[in-house]
Amino acid sequence: MLAFRPLSQARPWVRAGLIGVVVIAALSGCNLPVGLDLPTTRSLETGATGTLAAADSFEITGSYSEGSNSWSIDLQVSRPDAEYVTVTTPDLKLEAIILGNKTYFRGQQFLSAHMGSDLLSRSFVKAAGDGWWKGSAGQVPHLTDLTNGNAFRSTFLGQAVTQRTDHVSVDGVDAVDLSGARGEVFITAQAPYRVLRVRLKHGVVVDGIRDADLRFVNYNHDFQISAPTNVIDFSNLTTLPPIYTVVSVDTSGCGSPCVVSALLKNLGGLVGARAPSTINFAMTDTASRQLLGSCQARVVPDVAYNATTTVTCSIDYVTAQSTNAATVTATPDNPGRG
């Protein structure tokens, strides 16, 4: 028959082993003490950097300031080299698609603000309408420190972290807040420790933006970013809809009624106008500048880039006296793209 000694009489190494077993059994039957179940800061930083670098795609949404403007942003990043970004203010919206070294934009208000005030520039803005145009990638916010894993770590993590706060909720998800002089990084409290949110400290500028509050969502989502169709290239005006300008006005056939014509030149192309261009003729009294009559002619069919055409219409009723002291003008209306 086996006999067991009391624990107090057991050899020291036996007592230590048994105590360890008791401790492990006790811990397995209840929650760990506060702090022992938390991921290390190093694990959080490694996970945040790794998941950001390895993600096939992700989306950043939120707000930031640049210069005197406050913007809302929605940036979709699809590796290796595709991005779709929308930035808005209360009165302006700009969309951009970046595919490698090609960049496409859409936003008539933004285009208008960056074009000249001369008549031709205004015609280009109207012709572009809500269509896409080619532009420079320099006009798009490049958030390298926020999208590149290694740059993100150098900017916000490691030695940049001075404070840690656990059990912070970000949109209902348990997170850890790693804070430093540049800003706060919120990382999921559970593996794989993804970045959930970045909030810059007031006055800090990162990637040319400040006062940013950004959410990181939709990791590894297929955004299906592709090049738009019917893109305008302002270096190749044949890609524009028709832009007719008046070369001269002919009133030699003006009697009663008054038949007038205008010689037109197309400074655009033949692509995608939402309606035919029209020419508005107006006859005014030379002395009083009172409108005496008007008519309108459509430009059909369109002619190619740099080609000319003539349109004619009849101002229905003008007295002989008025005709002898009147001025006829022709003004084009090019509707551009829808």
C-alpha positions as CSV (number, residue, x, y, z in Angstrom):
1,M,0.0,0.0,0.0
2,L,1.3,3.4,-1.0
3,A,1.7,6.0,1.7
4,F,1.8,9.8,1.0
5,R,3.8,12.1,3.2
6,P,2.2,15.4,4.3
7,L,3.1,18.2,2.0
8,S,5.0,19.8,4.8
9,Q,7.3,16.8,5.0
10,A,7.9,16.5,1.2
11,R,11.2,17.4,-0.3
12,P,11.6,21.1,-1.2
13,W,11.6,20.5,-5.0
14,V,8.4,18.4,-4.7
15,R,6.6,21.1,-2.7
16,A,7.6,23.8,-5.3
17,G,6.3,21.6,-8.1
18,L,3.0,20.9,-6.4
19,I,2.5,24.6,-5.6
20,G,3.1,25.4,-9.2
21,V,0.5,22.9,-10.3
22,V,-2.0,24.4,-7.9
23,V,-1.3,27.9,-9.1
24,I,-1.7,26.9,-12.8
25,A,-4.9,25.1,-12.0
26,A,-6.3,28.1,-10.2
27,L,-5.4,30.5,-13.0
28,S,-7.0,28.2,-15.6
29,G,-10.3,28.3,-13.7
30,C,-10.6,32.1,-13.6
31,N,-9.8,35.3,-15.5
32,L,-6.2,36.5,-15.4
33,P,-5.4,39.4,-13.1
34,V,-5.8,42.8,-14.6
35,G,-2.9,43.5,-17.0
36,L,-1.7,40.0,-17.4
37,D,-4.1,39.3,-20.3
38,L,-3.0,42.4,-22.3
39,P,-0.8,42.3,-25.4
40,T,2.6,43.8,-25.1
41,T,3.2,47.2,-26.7
42,R,5.8,45.6,-28.9
43,S,3.2,43.1,-30.2
44,L,0.8,45.8,-30.9
45,E,3.3,47.8,-32.9
46,T,4.5,44.8,-34.8
47,G,1.0,43.7,-35.7
48,A,-0.1,47.2,-36.7
49,T,2.9,47.7,-38.9
50,G,2.7,44.2,-40.4
51,T,-1.0,44.2,-41.2
52,L,-0.8,47.6,-42.8
53,A,2.2,46.5,-44.9
54,A,0.7,43.2,-45.9
55,A,-2.9,44.2,-46.6
56,D,-3.9,43.9,-50.2
57,S,-6.2,46.8,-49.7
58,F,-7.8,49.1,-47.1
59,E,-9.7,52.3,-46.8
60,I,-9.1,55.5,-44.9
61,T,-12.0,57.8,-44.1
62,G,-12.2,61.0,-42.0
63,S,-11.3,64.6,-42.0
64,Y,-8.2,66.8,-42.1
65,S,-7.1,70.4,-42.8
66,E,-4.8,71.7,-45.5
67,G,-4.0,75.4,-45.6
68,S,-7.1,77.3,-44.7
69,N,-9.4,74.5,-45.9
70,S,-11.1,71.7,-44.0
71,W,-11.6,68.5,-46.0
72,S,-13.4,65.2,-45.8
73,I,-11.6,62.3,-47.3
74,D,-12.4,58.8,-48.5
75,L,-9.2,57.0,-49.7
76,Q,-9.3,53.4,-51.1
77,V,-5.8,51.9,-51.5
78,S,-5.4,48.7,-53.6
79,R,-2.0,47.3,-53.8
80,P,0.3,47.5,-55.6
81,D,-0.4,50.8,-57.2
82,A,-4.1,51.7,-57.4
83,E,-6.0,54.4,-55.4
84,Y,-9.4,56.0,-55.5
85,V,-9.8,59.1,-53.5
86,T,-12.6,61.6,-52.9
87,V,-12.0,64.8,-51.1
88,T,-14.8,67.3,-50.3
89,T,-15.6,70.6,-48.7
90,P,-19.1,72.0,-48.1
91,D,-18.9,73.6,-51.6
92,L,-16.4,71.5,-53.6
93,K,-15.8,67.8,-54.5
94,L,-12.9,66.2,-56.2
95,E,-12.5,62.6,-57.2
96,A,-9.2,61.0,-58.3
97,I,-8.1,57.6,-59.6
98,I,-4.4,56.8,-59.5
99,L,-3.2,53.8,-61.5
100,G,0.5,53.6,-61.5
101,N,1.8,56.8,-63.2
102,K,-1.6,57.7,-64.6
103,T,-4.0,60.0,-62.7
104,Y,-7.6,60.9,-63.6
105,F,-9.7,63.6,-62.0
106,R,-13.4,64.5,-61.9
107,G,-14.9,67.7,-60.3
108,Q,-16.0,70.7,-62.3
109,Q,-15.7,73.2,-59.4
110,F,-12.1,72.2,-58.7
111,L,-11.3,72.4,-62.4
112,S,-12.9,75.9,-62.6
113,A,-10.8,77.1,-59.6
114,H,-7.6,76.0,-61.3
115,M,-8.3,77.3,-64.8
116,G,-7.9,80.9,-66.1
117,S,-10.7,83.5,-66.2
118,D,-10.5,84.1,-70.0
119,L,-13.3,83.1,-72.3
120,L,-11.4,80.1,-73.7
121,S,-10.6,78.7,-70.3
122,R,-14.2,79.1,-69.2
123,S,-15.2,77.2,-72.3
124,F,-12.9,74.4,-71.4
125,V,-14.4,74.1,-67.9
126,K,-17.9,74.0,-69.3
127,A,-17.0,71.5,-72.0
128,A,-15.4,69.2,-69.4
129,G,-18.7,69.2,-67.4
130,D,-18.7,66.3,-64.9
131,G,-16.4,64.2,-67.1
132,W,-13.0,62.7,-66.1
133,W,-9.8,64.4,-67.2
134,K,-6.1,63.5,-67.0
135,G,-4.0,65.5,-64.6
136,S,-0.9,65.4,-62.4
137,A,-0.6,63.1,-59.4
138,G,0.9,66.1,-57.5
139,Q,-2.7,67.4,-57.0
140,V,-3.6,64.3,-54.9
141,P,-2.8,64.0,-51.2
142,H,0.0,61.5,-50.8
143,L,-0.4,59.9,-47.4
144,T,2.8,57.9,-47.4
145,D,3.3,58.1,-43.6
146,L,-0.3,56.8,-43.1
147,T,-0.3,54.0,-45.8
148,N,3.2,52.6,-45.8
149,G,3.8,50.2,-42.9
150,N,7.5,51.1,-42.3
151,A,6.9,54.9,-42.6
152,F,3.9,54.5,-40.3
153,R,6.0,52.9,-37.7
154,S,8.7,55.5,-37.9
155,T,6.2,58.3,-37.6
156,F,3.8,57.1,-34.9
157,L,5.2,54.0,-33.1
158,G,8.4,52.9,-31.4
159,Q,10.2,55.8,-29.7
160,A,7.4,58.1,-30.8
161,V,5.0,56.5,-28.2
162,T,5.0,58.0,-24.8
163,Q,1.7,56.8,-23.3
164,R,-0.5,53.7,-23.6
165,T,-4.2,53.5,-22.7
166,D,-6.0,50.1,-22.8
167,H,-9.7,49.2,-23.3
168,V,-10.6,52.2,-25.5
169,S,-13.6,51.8,-27.8
170,V,-13.3,52.7,-31.5
171,D,-16.7,52.2,-33.2
172,G,-17.5,49.5,-30.7
173,V,-14.2,47.6,-31.1
174,D,-11.9,47.2,-28.1
175,A,-8.7,49.0,-28.8
176,V,-5.4,50.2,-27.3
177,D,-4.4,53.9,-27.7
178,L,-0.7,54.4,-28.2
179,S,-0.1,58.2,-27.9
180,G,2.9,60.4,-28.7
181,A,3.8,63.9,-29.6
182,R,2.6,63.5,-33.2
183,G,-0.7,61.8,-32.5
184,E,-2.7,58.9,-31.2
185,V,-2.8,55.4,-32.9
186,F,-5.7,53.2,-32.0
187,I,-5.0,49.4,-32.5
188,T,-7.3,46.5,-32.0
189,A,-6.7,44.9,-28.6
190,Q,-7.0,41.4,-30.3
191,A,-4.6,39.9,-32.8
192,P,-3.8,40.6,-35.6
193,Y,-3.7,44.1,-34.0
194,R,-4.8,46.2,-37.0
195,V,-4.8,50.0,-37.0
196,L,-8.3,51.3,-36.5
197,R,-7.8,55.1,-36.1
198,V,-5.2,57.8,-36.2
199,R,-5.7,61.2,-34.7
200,L,-3.1,63.9,-35.1
201,K,-2.3,66.3,-32.3
202,H,-3.4,69.8,-32.9
203,G,-0.9,71.7,-35.1
204,V,1.1,68.6,-36.1
205,V,1.6,68.3,-39.9
206,V,2.1,64.8,-41.4
207,D,2.1,64.2,-45.2
208,G,1.1,67.9,-45.6
209,I,-2.1,67.6,-43.6
210,R,-3.0,68.6,-40.1
211,D,-5.8,68.2,-37.6
212,A,-6.5,64.8,-39.1
213,D,-8.9,62.3,-37.6
214,L,-8.9,59.1,-39.8
215,R,-10.5,55.7,-39.6
216,F,-8.8,52.6,-41.2
217,V,-11.5,50.2,-42.5
218,N,-12.3,47.5,-45.1
219,Y,-8.9,45.7,-45.0
220,N,-8.5,43.3,-47.9
221,H,-11.7,44.4,-49.7
222,D,-11.9,44.4,-53.5
223,F,-12.5,48.0,-54.5
224,Q,-12.4,47.2,-58.2
225,I,-10.6,50.4,-59.1
226,S,-10.2,50.8,-62.8
227,A,-9.5,53.6,-65.4
228,P,-12.5,55.7,-66.4
229,T,-13.7,55.9,-70.0
230,N,-14.0,58.9,-72.3
231,V,-11.2,60.8,-70.5
232,I,-10.4,64.3,-71.4
233,D,-6.8,65.2,-72.1
234,F,-6.3,68.9,-72.1
235,S,-3.0,68.4,-74.0
236,N,-5.0,66.8,-76.8
237,L,-8.1,69.0,-77.4
238,T,-9.6,66.4,-79.8
239,T,-10.7,64.5,-76.6
240,L,-13.0,67.4,-75.7
241,P,-16.6,67.9,-76.7
242,P,-17.2,70.6,-79.3
243,I,-16.2,74.1,-78.3
244,Y,-17.3,76.5,-81.0
245,T,-16.1,80.1,-81.1
246,V,-17.4,82.8,-83.4
247,V,-14.9,83.9,-86.0
248,S,-17.2,86.5,-87.8
249,V,-20.8,87.5,-88.2
250,D,-22.4,88.2,-91.6
251,T,-25.4,90.6,-91.8
252,S,-25.3,91.1,-95.6
253,G,-28.6,89.3,-95.9
254,C,-30.3,91.4,-93.2
255,G,-33.6,92.9,-94.4
256,S,-37.0,92.3,-93.0
257,P,-36.8,89.6,-91.8
258,C,-33.1,89.8,-91.1
259,V,-31.1,86.8,-92.1
260,V,-27.8,86.5,-90.3
261,S,-25.0,84.0,-90.2
262,A,-21.9,83.3,-88.3
263,L,-18.6,81.6,-89.2
264,L,-17.6,79.2,-86.4
265,K,-14.4,77.3,-85.5
266,N,-14.4,74.2,-83.3
267,L,-11.6,74.4,-80.7
268,G,-12.6,71.0,-79.2
269,G,-13.3,67.6,-80.6
270,L,-16.3,65.5,-81.3
271,V,-16.6,63.4,-78.1
272,G,-19.5,63.2,-75.7
273,A,-21.4,66.5,-75.8
274,R,-24.7,66.1,-73.9
275,A,-26.5,68.2,-76.6
276,P,-25.7,70.1,-79.8
277,S,-24.0,73.5,-79.4
278,T,-26.2,76.6,-80.2
279,I,-25.4,80.1,-81.5
280,N,-27.5,82.9,-80.1
281,F,-27.9,85.9,-82.4
282,A,-29.0,89.3,-80.9
283,M,-29.7,92.5,-82.6
284,T,-29.5,95.7,-80.5
285,D,-30.1,99.3,-81.3
286,T,-26.6,100.9,-81.6
287,A,-27.7,104.1,-79.8
288,S,-30.0,102.9,-77.1
289,R,-28.7,99.3,-76.8
290,Q,-32.3,98.1,-76.7
291,L,-32.8,94.6,-77.9
292,L,-34.6,94.6,-81.3
293,G,-34.8,90.9,-82.0
294,S,-33.0,87.6,-81.7
295,C,-32.8,84.1,-83.1
296,Q,-31.0,80.8,-82.4
297,A,-29.3,78.2,-84.5
298,R,-28.0,74.7,-83.7
299,V,-24.6,73.5,-84.9
300,V,-25.5,70.3,-86.7
301,P,-23.6,68.4,-87.7
302,D,-20.5,69.0,-85.6
303,V,-17.1,69.5,-87.3
304,A,-13.7,68.2,-86.3
305,Y,-11.1,70.0,-84.2
306,N,-9.9,73.3,-85.8
307,A,-12.4,73.0,-88.6
308,T,-14.9,75.7,-89.5
309,T,-18.6,75.7,-90.2
310,T,-21.4,78.3,-90.8
311,V,-24.8,78.6,-89.2
312,T,-27.7,80.8,-90.2
313,C,-31.0,82.0,-88.7
314,S,-33.6,84.7,-89.2
315,I,-34.5,87.5,-86.8
316,D,-38.2,87.6,-87.5
317,Y,-39.1,91.3,-87.3
318,V,-36.9,94.4,-87.5
319,T,-38.0,97.8,-88.9
320,A,-35.9,99.3,-91.7
321,Q,-34.9,102.2,-89.4
322,S,-33.7,99.9,-86.7
323,T,-31.8,97.7,-89.2
324,N,-29.8,100.6,-90.4
325,A,-28.6,101.5,-86.9
326,A,-28.3,98.1,-85.2
327,T,-25.5,95.8,-84.2
328,V,-25.7,92.0,-84.5
329,T,-23.7,89.7,-82.2
330,A,-23.5,85.9,-82.0
331,T,-22.7,84.1,-78.8
332,P,-22.0,80.3,-78.6
333,D,-23.4,78.0,-76.0
334,N,-21.4,74.8,-75.8
335,P,-23.1,72.4,-73.3
336,G,-20.1,70.1,-72.8
337,R,-20.4,66.7,-71.1
338,G,-23.1,65.7,-68.8
